[in-house]
Amino acid sequence: MISHHRLQGSPYVLALAAACFSVIPQQAVAAQVQAYAIFEVASSANVTATADKLRGTSLGNCLQLVIGAHARDVILHIACDESSTDTSYLSQAMIALAKVDGISRATIVSVKQGTS
């Protein structure tokens, strides 16, 4: 019988752990979709207040970061975790953000899959 102390640090522990890890089914990793979008602020709205509303909007499986603002445009980076069964998170996020008070137009500039 092999004692517990002899197994610690031995190559057998590493081999056993690797074998068990490969046998246990792993959950699929969600893919990430990233986008840059420009949101045009209506002339009757305050740009700073509208940017704060865009920043504070809850987007479910997406996160948004206000990159900056120029004139009446607010630029956002949006990152969404997409699953194999539902790939509409980015679309839902864009619709939610376009409905923010003070937004007159939303334009997706770039879409990229992956995290790099």
Buried (B, 14 or more C-beta within 10 A) or exposed (E): EEEEEEEEEEEEEEEEEEEEEEEEEEEEEBBBBBBBBBBBBBEEBEBEEBBBBBEEBEBEBBEBEBEEBEEBBBBBBBBBBBEEEEEEBBEBBBEBBBEBEBBBEBEEEEEEEEEE
